[in-house]
Amino acid sequence: MKLSYQLAFLLLIHEFYGTTVAQLRIVGGKKTTISKRPGTLALTRSGKYVCAATLITPQHTLTAAHCLYRVRPDQIIVIAGVTDLRYRRSGQRRRVERMWYPRAYNPTTKTRDVGVIKMVRPMVLGPNVAIIPLAATRARAGTLINVSGWGTLRDGQQNGVNILRTVTLPVVSLRRCAKKYRKFLRLTNTMMCAASRGRDACAGDSGGPAINSNGEQVGIVSFGRGCAQPEFPGVYTDIRSVLPFIRRCMAR
């Protein structure tokens, strides 16, 4: 009997962490162009798209810590100015000089899921490559955010899409969101949530931006349970809570 309970517990953990703490993707959104989302970047590892990111200075990008965890800088290429990843060589490509994530980052609990990359040389700014300003205040419940990335479109899909996609979602109160996840994970005040029936950031969109109506980045796509499940909002890293860390990295 004890073994059965242990097995059931392990299966539950696998269901949550194995299928949802992987990269998130855009569900229920629409195609867009990089000229409309010029601050959105793609990260590739060994030639394969792995995560989204944003440009926060000409030489620094912002993403999720789990996109960089146990990865060497020489394995990552940052790509800017591209709508269709099949033509990624038409964009600007940069190798990585250094990258950081907080010592307090926990890959199991996802607390402080933020990472910063310094590229070997700056991006050239233009119509398709722009800096996204960072919000100094937390997004309130009900605030509409826009999320973009090249992730997959539904559960079980193995590969992401080639064309950049976007979706608009309302922020959900952290208290309400924490109640949804309490059987699986304890949410902290370094997180924020957003959800809408049939729409979600859900694998491949990790590290991508959540942008408010003022064009400021308020969150980083972090994790979720399933895709577009109304009972489980998508979870994001709250920019305000990790802003001191980001600014220290930007100064390096």
For each residue, the residues with C-beta under 8 A, 3 or more apart:
1: 4 5
2: 5 6
3: 6 7
4: 1 7 8
5: 1 2 8 9
6: 2 3 9 10
7: 3 4 10 11
8: 4 5 11 12
9: 5 6 12 13
10: 6 7 13 14
11: 7 8 14 15
12: 8 9 15 16 184
13: 9 10 16 17 18
14: 10 11 17 18 19
15: 11 12 18 19
16: 12 13 19 20 21 184 185 225
17: 13 14 20 21 108
18: 13 14 15 21 22
19: 14 15 16 22 155 225 226
20: 16 17 223 224 225 226
21: 16 17 18 66 110 223
22: 18 19 203 206
23: 50 51 67 151 203 204 205 206 207
24: 149 151 200 201 202 203 204 205 206 221 222 223 224 234
25: 149 151 152 153 157 160 200 201 202 203 204 205 227
26: 29 147 148 149 151 153 161 165 166 167 200 201 202 205
27: 153 154 167 198 199 200 201 202 227 228
28: 167 196 198 199 200 228
29: 26 147 165 166 167 168 199
30: 165 166 167
31: 163 164 165 166
32: 36 37 83 148 164 165 166
33: 36 37 83 164
34: 37 38 40 81 82 83 128 164
35: 38 83 127 128
36: 32 33 166
37: 32 33 34 40 148 164 166
38: 34 35 81 126 127 128 129 130
39: 54 55 130 131 132 209 217
40: 34 37 52 53 54 148 149 164 208 209
41: 52 53 54 55 61 78 79 80
42: 49 51 52 53 78 79 80 82 85 88 150
43: 49 50 51 52 53 61 63 67 76 77 78 79 117 207
44: 47 48 49 50 76 77 79 88
45: 48 50 71 75 76 77
46: 75
47: 44
48: 44 45
49: 42 43 44 85 150 160 204
50: 23 43 44 45 67 204
51: 23 42 43 63 64 67 204 206 207 208
52: 40 41 42 43 63 148 149 150 151 204 205 206 207 208 209 221
53: 40 41 42 43 61 62 63 67 78 117 207 208
54: 39 40 41 61 62 63 132 208 209 217
55: 39 41 58 60 61 62 80 123 129 130 131 132
56: 60 61 62 116 131 132 134 217 246 250
57: 60 122 131 250
58: 55 122 123 124 125 131
59: 118 119 121 122 123
60: 55 56 57 116 117 118 119 249 250
61: 41 43 53 54 55 56 78 116 117 119
62: 53 54 55 56 114 115 116 117 134 207 209 217 220 246
63: 43 51 52 53 54 67 68 114 115 116 117 206 207 220
64: 51 67 68 113 114 115 206 207 220 221 222 237
65: 68 69 101 102 105 107 112 113 114 115
66: 21 69 107 110 113 206 222 223
67: 23 43 50 51 53 63 64 71 115 206 207
68: 63 64 65 71 76 99 101 115 117
69: 65 66 101 105 107
70:
71: 45 67 68 75 76
72: 75 76
73: 76 95 96 97 98 99
74: 95 96
75: 45 46 71 72
76: 43 44 45 68 71 72 73 95 96 99 117
77: 43 44 45 93 94 95 96
78: 41 42 43 53 61 93 94 95 96 117 119
79: 41 42 43 44 82 85 88 91 92 93
80: 41 42 55 91 92 94 123 128 129
81: 34 38 90 91 92 126 128 129
82: 34 42 79 85 87 88 90 91 128 164
83: 32 33 34 35 163 164
84: 87 162 163 164
85: 42 49 79 82 88 150 162 163
86: 162
87: 82 84 90 91
88: 42 44 79 82 85 91 93
89: 93
90: 81 82 87
91: 79 80 81 82 87 88 128
92: 79 80 81 123 124 129
93: 77 78 79 88 89
94: 77 78 80 119 120 121 123
95: 73 74 76 77 78 119 120
96: 73 74 76 77 78 99 117 118 119 120
97: 73 118 119 120
98: 73 117 118 252
99: 68 73 76 96 115 116 117 118
100: 115 116 249 252
101: 65 68 69 105 112 114 115 116
102: 65 105 112 114 242 245
103:
104: 111 112
105: 65 69 101 102 111 112 113 114
106: 109 110 111 112
107: 65 66 69 110
108: 17
109: 106 185 186 188
110: 21 66 106 107 113 185 191 222 223 235
111: 104 105 106 188 190 191
112: 65 101 102 104 105 106 190 237 241 242 245
113: 64 65 66 105 110 190 220 222 223 237
114: 62 63 64 65 101 102 105 220 237 242 245 246
115: 62 63 64 65 67 68 99 100 101 207
116: 56 60 61 62 63 99 100 101 245 246 249 250
117: 43 53 60 61 62 63 68 76 78 96 98 99
118: 59 60 96 97 98 99 249 252
119: 59 60 61 78 94 95 96 97 122 123
120: 94 95 96 97
121: 59 94
122: 57 58 59 119
123: 55 58 59 80 92 94 119 129
124: 58 92 129
125: 58 129 130 131
126: 38 81 129 130
127: 35 38
128: 34 35 38 80 81 82 91
129: 38 55 80 81 92 123 124 125 126
130: 38 39 55 125 126
131: 39 55 56 57 58 125
132: 39 54 55 56 209 211 215 216 217
133: 215 216 217
134: 56 62 216 217 239 243 246
135: 138 139 212 214 216 217 218 239 240
136: 240 243
137: 240
138: 135 192 218 238 240 241
139: 135 143 145 171 192 210 212 218 219 238
140: 143 171
141: 170 171 172 173 176
142: 170 171
143: 139 140 170 171 212 213 218
144: 168 169 170 171 212 213
145: 139 168 169 170 171 194 210 211 212 218 219
146: 166 167 168 169 210 211
147: 26 29 166 167 168 169 194 201 205 208 209 210 211 221
148: 26 32 37 40 52 164 165 166 167 205 208 209 211
149: 24 25 26 40 52 160 164 165 201 204 205 206 208 221
150: 42 49 52 85 160 161 162 163 164 165 204 205
151: 23 24 25 26 52 160 161 165 201 202 203 204 205 206 208
152: 25 157 158 159 160 161 202 203 204
153: 25 26 27 157 161 165
154: 27 157 227
155: 19 202 226 227
156:
157: 25 152 153 154 203
158: 152
159: 152
160: 25 49 149 150 151 152 203 204
161: 26 150 151 152 153 165 204
162: 84 85 86 150
163: 31 83 84 85 150
164: 31 32 33 34 37 40 82 83 84 148 149 150
165: 26 29 30 31 32 148 149 150 151 153 161
166: 26 29 30 31 32 36 37 146 147 148
167: 26 27 28 29 30 146 147 148 199 200 201
168: 29 144 145 146 147 196 199
169: 144 145 146 147 194 195 196 199 200 201 234
170: 141 142 143 144 145 194 195 196
171: 139 140 141 142 143 144 145 192 193 194
172: 141 176 177 193 194 195 233
173: 141 176 177 193
174: 177 178 187 189 191 192 193
175: 178 179
176: 141 172 173 179 180 193
177: 172 173 174 180 181 187 191 193 195 233 235
178: 174 175 181 182 186 187
179: 175 176 182
180: 176 177 231 232 233
181: 177 178 184 185 186 187 225 232 235
182: 178 179 185 186
183:
184: 12 16 181 225
185: 16 109 110 181 182
186: 109 178 181 182
187: 174 177 178 181 191 193 235
188: 109 111 191
189: 174 238 241
190: 111 112 113 237 238 241 242
191: 110 111 174 177 187 188 222 235 236 237 238
192: 138 139 171 174 210 218 219 235 236 237 238
193: 171 172 173 174 176 177 187 233 234 235 236
194: 145 147 169 170 171 172 201 210 219 233 234 236
195: 169 170 172 177 200 230 232 233 234
196: 28 168 169 170 199 200
197: 228 230
198: 27 28 228
199: 27 28 29 167 168 169 196 228
200: 24 25 26 27 28 167 169 195 196 224 227 228 229 234
201: 24 25 26 27 147 149 151 167 169 194 205 208 210 221 224 234 236
202: 24 25 26 27 151 152 155 205 224 226 227 228 234
203: 22 23 24 25 151 152 157 160 206
204: 23 24 25 49 50 51 52 149 150 151 152 160 161
205: 23 24 25 26 52 147 148 149 150 151 201 202 208 221
206: 22 23 24 51 52 63 64 66 67 149 151 203 221 222 223
207: 23 43 51 52 53 62 63 64 67 115 220 221
208: 40 51 52 53 54 147 148 149 151 201 205 220 221
209: 39 40 52 54 62 132 147 148 217 219 220 221
210: 139 145 146 147 192 194 201 217 218 219 220 221 236
211: 132 145 146 147 148 215 216 217 218
212: 135 139 143 144 145 215 216 217 218
213: 143 144
214: 135
215: 132 133 211 212
216: 132 133 134 135 211 212
217: 39 54 56 62 132 133 134 135 209 210 211 212 220 239
218: 135 138 139 143 145 192 210 211 212 238 239 240
219: 139 145 192 194 209 210 236 237 238 239
220: 62 63 64 113 114 207 208 209 210 217 236 237 239
221: 24 52 64 147 149 201 205 206 207 208 209 210 234 236
222: 24 64 66 110 113 191 206 235 236 237
223: 20 21 24 66 110 113 206 234 235
224: 20 24 200 201 202 227 229 232 233 234 235
225: 16 19 20 181 184 229 232
226: 19 20 155 202 229 232
227: 25 27 154 155 200 202 224
228: 27 28 197 198 199 200 202
229: 200 224 225 226 232
230: 195 197
231: 180
232: 180 181 195 224 225 226 229
233: 172 177 180 193 194 195 224
234: 24 169 193 194 195 200 201 202 221 223 224
235: 110 177 181 187 191 192 193 222 223 224
236: 191 192 193 194 201 210 219 220 221 222
237: 64 112 113 114 190 191 192 219 220 222 241 242
238: 138 139 189 190 191 192 218 219 241 242
239: 134 135 217 218 219 220 242 243 246
240: 135 136 137 138 218 243
241: 112 138 189 190 237 238
242: 102 112 114 190 237 238 239 245 246
243: 134 136 239 240 246 247
244: 247 248
245: 102 112 114 116 242 248 249
246: 56 62 114 116 134 239 242 243 249 250
247: 243 244 250 251
248: 244 245 251 252
249: 60 100 116 118 245 246 252
250: 56 57 60 116 246 247
251: 247 248
252: 98 100 118 248 249
